[in-house]
Amino acid sequence: MSDPSLLVTNPSHSDPGLAPDGKEIYYVLFPTPNLDAPIDWRTEGPRYRDEVVRVLEERGYRGFGDAIEVESITTPLDWEQRGMERGAPFAAAHSFLQTGPFRPKNIWGENVVFAGSGTQPGVGVPMVLVSGRLAAERVLGRDPLYRSRALR
Ligand SMILES: Cc1cc2nc3c(=O)[nH]c(=O)nc-3n(C[C@H](O)[C@H](O)[C@H](O)COP(=O)(O)OP(=O)(O)OC[C@H]3O[C@@H](n4cnc5c(N)ncnc54)[C@H](O)[C@@H]3O)c2cc1C
């Protein structure tokens, strides 16, 4: 990717007790494709790790790489080993055509209702909370779109 979106969190900033005195913890999240992509993460993982550090330093985290004392890298292979389909912890990608009404429906047949990031409306804690509300409305028959199929 030429311009990846990335997430950096520094939990020891607000809770210094998480790290030894004078040290800090950083969590860095970079996007990856799922395991459908022809990528061998055993070799690509360490290379991508170096790319992550390079991009962080380029964006202002000077000396980040040299300051690392302990690190743990998670790749799609690790996510797969934790039971996530095709190593995708976000479920289906949150691209436009897989978000909101385009995401898999949250009702199946007459009496199975889904909630969570794999169904409508999409990924992320706020969206998943909306998904829970939508699922409850389906169960209670309060959603006009699905009233005729309300569970009994
Ligand atoms: C690395 C990462 C960073 C993220 N950062 C953000 C962020 O900054 N902001 C944000 O809004 N969202 C973020 N997200 C997305 C957000 O965490 C998810 O979209 C959301 O947690 C999905 O909620 P869920 O309830 O669908 O699934 P989950 O939160 O994954 O909950 C599913 C639960 O079901 C349990 N489970 C699985 N199988 C079984 C079983 N057979 N029996 C019993 N229990 C089972 C699992 O252990 C888990 O506790 C992030 C996700 C990841 C992976």
The ligand as a MOL file (V3000), in Angstrom:
LIG
                    3D

  0  0  0     0  0            999 V3000
M  V30 BEGIN CTAB
M  V30 COUNTS 53 58 0 0 0
M  V30 BEGIN ATOM
M  V30 1 C -6.8480 -5.6710 16.2920 0
M  V30 2 C -8.2210 -5.0300 16.2510 0
M  V30 3 C -8.3680 -3.6880 16.5530 0
M  V30 4 C -9.6270 -3.1030 16.5350 0
M  V30 5 N -9.7530 -1.7790 16.8640 0
M  V30 6 C -10.9760 -1.2310 16.9170 0
M  V30 7 C -11.1490 0.1330 17.3490 0
M  V30 8 O -10.1790 0.8380 17.6700 0
M  V30 9 N -12.4110 0.6490 17.3690 0
M  V30 10 C -13.5070 -0.0900 17.0260 0
M  V30 11 O -14.6280 0.4210 17.0730 0
M  V30 12 N -13.3710 -1.3730 16.6190 0
M  V30 13 C -12.1360 -1.9580 16.5690 0
M  V30 14 N -11.9960 -3.2520 16.1600 0
M  V30 15 C -13.1770 -3.9660 15.6760 0
M  V30 16 C -14.0480 -4.4660 16.8230 0
M  V30 17 O -13.2130 -4.9690 17.8520 0
M  V30 18 C -14.9380 -5.5850 16.2770 0
M  V30 19 O -15.6540 -5.1270 15.1210 0
M  V30 20 C -15.9440 -6.0220 17.3340 0
M  V30 21 O -15.2940 -6.3640 18.5330 0
M  V30 22 C -16.6950 -7.2210 16.8220 0
M  V30 23 O -17.6560 -7.5800 17.8100 0
M  V30 24 P -18.3690 -8.9720 17.7520 0
M  V30 25 O -19.2780 -9.0080 18.9400 0
M  V30 26 O -18.9140 -9.2180 16.3920 0
M  V30 27 O -17.1800 -10.0430 17.9050 0
M  V30 28 P -16.1300 -10.2330 19.0880 0
M  V30 29 O -15.8750 -8.9470 19.8110 0
M  V30 30 O -14.9730 -10.9420 18.4220 0
M  V30 31 O -16.8900 -11.2040 20.0810 0
M  V30 32 C -17.1310 -12.5600 19.7460 0
M  V30 33 C -17.0150 -13.3330 21.0550 0
M  V30 34 O -17.5160 -14.6470 20.8450 0
M  V30 35 C -16.6450 -15.5510 21.4890 0
M  V30 36 N -16.7970 -16.8470 20.8360 0
M  V30 37 C -16.3470 -17.2370 19.6290 0
M  V30 38 N -16.7280 -18.4870 19.3710 0
M  V30 39 C -17.4220 -18.9190 20.4300 0
M  V30 40 C -18.0670 -20.1260 20.7600 0
M  V30 41 N -18.0950 -21.1620 19.9200 0
M  V30 42 N -18.6940 -20.2140 21.9360 0
M  V30 43 C -18.7090 -19.1650 22.8050 0
M  V30 44 N -18.1180 -17.9770 22.5500 0
M  V30 45 C -17.4770 -17.8670 21.3670 0
M  V30 46 C -15.2680 -14.9490 21.3040 0
M  V30 47 O -14.3770 -15.4550 22.2830 0
M  V30 48 C -15.5780 -13.4630 21.5280 0
M  V30 49 O -15.5240 -13.0920 22.8790 0
M  V30 50 C -10.7490 -3.8700 16.1900 0
M  V30 51 C -10.6110 -5.2310 15.8900 0
M  V30 52 C -9.3560 -5.8020 15.9150 0
M  V30 53 C -9.2180 -7.2720 15.6140 0
M  V30 END ATOM
M  V30 BEGIN BOND
M  V30 1 1 1 2
M  V30 2 1 2 3
M  V30 3 2 2 52
M  V30 4 2 3 4
M  V30 5 1 4 5
M  V30 6 1 4 50
M  V30 7 2 5 6
M  V30 8 1 6 7
M  V30 9 1 6 13
M  V30 10 2 7 8
M  V30 11 1 7 9
M  V30 12 1 9 10
M  V30 13 2 10 11
M  V30 14 1 10 12
M  V30 15 2 12 13
M  V30 16 1 13 14
M  V30 17 1 14 15
M  V30 18 1 14 50
M  V30 19 1 15 16
M  V30 20 1 16 17
M  V30 21 1 16 18
M  V30 22 1 18 19
M  V30 23 1 18 20
M  V30 24 1 20 21
M  V30 25 1 20 22
M  V30 26 1 22 23
M  V30 27 1 23 24
M  V30 28 2 24 25
M  V30 29 1 24 26
M  V30 30 1 24 27
M  V30 31 1 27 28
M  V30 32 2 28 29
M  V30 33 1 28 30
M  V30 34 1 28 31
M  V30 35 1 31 32
M  V30 36 1 32 33
M  V30 37 1 33 34
M  V30 38 1 33 48
M  V30 39 1 34 35
M  V30 40 1 35 36
M  V30 41 1 35 46
M  V30 42 1 36 37
M  V30 43 1 36 45
M  V30 44 2 37 38
M  V30 45 1 38 39
M  V30 46 1 39 40
M  V30 47 2 39 45
M  V30 48 1 40 41
M  V30 49 2 40 42
M  V30 50 1 42 43
M  V30 51 2 43 44
M  V30 52 1 44 45
M  V30 53 1 46 47
M  V30 54 1 46 48
M  V30 55 1 48 49
M  V30 56 2 50 51
M  V30 57 1 51 52
M  V30 58 1 52 53
M  V30 END BOND
M  V30 END CTAB
M  END
